[in-house]
Amino acid sequence: MSDREEKDFHRRSFMSSACCAAALAALAPRAFAGQNDPEGEARVKEHVASLDSGLDPLPPTRLYPDMPRAVVAARGVTSSIEDAVREAVIAAGGLDEIERGQTVMIKPNMTGPAIKDKYPGRITTDPEVVRAVIRICRERGASKIYVGDRGMFWPNTAIHTTGIAKVCKEEGAITYPWNKSPYVLFRPGKRHWSQGFHIPEILTQVDHFINVPLLKNHGALNPGADYTCCLKSFVGVCMPKDRHQGGADELHARNIGEKIAELNLSLKPTINIVDAVEIMVSGGPDGLSKKRSVWARPNIILAGKDRVACDSLAVAILKRYGAEAKVGNDYINKSVWDQVQIYYAAELGIGQADPANITIEDINVPLMDEIRDNWA
């Protein structure tokens, strides 16, 4: 796919999204007036019609396959982000899996071209978190360190406007937006994705995949994706055109939470390192609606080798700071363990969702008692 085709595709996908269309309409009420784009109008109608299609979410069973005990490390940022990342990684079990000469792909959250002055807070992973992860991988002897993602639109631009390309250049890592890679088909064989979905071939070729999401809320039209973190990060792994398959397989149709969980069957990260330094508690994931966008500053780095367990503590952080900000989002009054992403991923054997089998390593985390109250 050429750069022009990439831009055209993302423009059409963006315009076909009911969420983004509503946001644009609010910003510019006449944005769609007078457009001579029958194909685009048809895609919008198809998208809206598909939102009520598909299976209802499965209720939580609390019956999960046997999974290893999980450790989630939470480190308060008291000096530098790099120190916090290093200590969280060590407390989560370290990165001894990375051997000299191996290759690593680091995946931050690069939602889109995030121009700093446009937003009062972060919508993408902090480049300093990425810098710390690059340095740890280099010290382990990794021969090639790639940094890539494929967010909502324009990945070639996003990697620069987020500041991540600058960090890669300074640290000797390779910027690799995933539109550069061929894609391969993956079929989860579960409730959703009847056509399967494609993932970047390079992710099947590197020795290690490190997931580095930004914690934030998610304003999905349908229930099941109240937040973005380790599991939701896998939407970036799915080829953009596959996110808009239409009908019941449309990502943003009914039951987005289960679809996100099934995306996670395609790959297993070596470790997940969560940027919870500055988070969106309302208006996520893109911050397009300024009236709803609210940020908080927990100053926390999380690390864990279990995506589900890591997400559970991340949601507890989101709940605590969202409640303090008095936002009216549904996740505030929902139990961590009732999040569809979490319980369905656990049922699929992706990770641990039994709090009795999750150890939290607390290292100088502010208000950790209150966070634990939201996690219990």
Sequence and secondary structure as in RCSB ss.txt:
>XXXX:A:sequence
MSDREEKDFHRRSFMSSACCAAALAALAPRAFAGQNDPEGEARVKEHVASLDSGLDPLPPTRLYPDMPRAVVAAR
GVTSSIEDAVREAVIAAGGLDEIERGQTVMIKPNMTGPAIKDKYPGRITTDPEVVRAVIRICRERGASKIYVGDR
GMFWPNTAIHTTGIAKVCKEEGAITYPWNKSPYVLFRPGKRHWSQGFHIPEILTQVDHFINVPLLKNHGALNPGA
DYTCCLKSFVGVCMPKDRHQGGADELHARNIGEKIAELNLSLKPTINIVDAVEIMVSGGPDGLSKKRSVWARPNI
ILAGKDRVACDSLAVAILKRYGAEAKVGNDYINKSVWDQVQIYYAAELGIGQADPANITIEDINVPLMDEIRDNW
A
>XXXX:A:secstr
  HHHHHHHHHHHHHH HHHHHHHHHH TTTTTT   HHHHHHHHHHHHHTT S               EEEEEE
E SS HHHHHHHHHHHTT  TT  TT EEEEEE   S   GGG SS SS  HHHHHHHHHHHHHTT SEEEE   
 SS HHHHHHHTSHHHHHHHHT EE  GGGS EEEE   SSS TT EEEEGGGGTSSEEEEE EEEE   SSSS 
 EESTTGGGGGGS GGGGG  GGG TTSS HHHHHHHHGGG   SEEEEEEEEEEEESTTT   TTT EEE   E
EEEES HHHHHHHHHHHHHHHHHHTT   GGGGS GGG HHHHHHHHTTSS   GGGEEEEEES TTHHHHHHHH
 
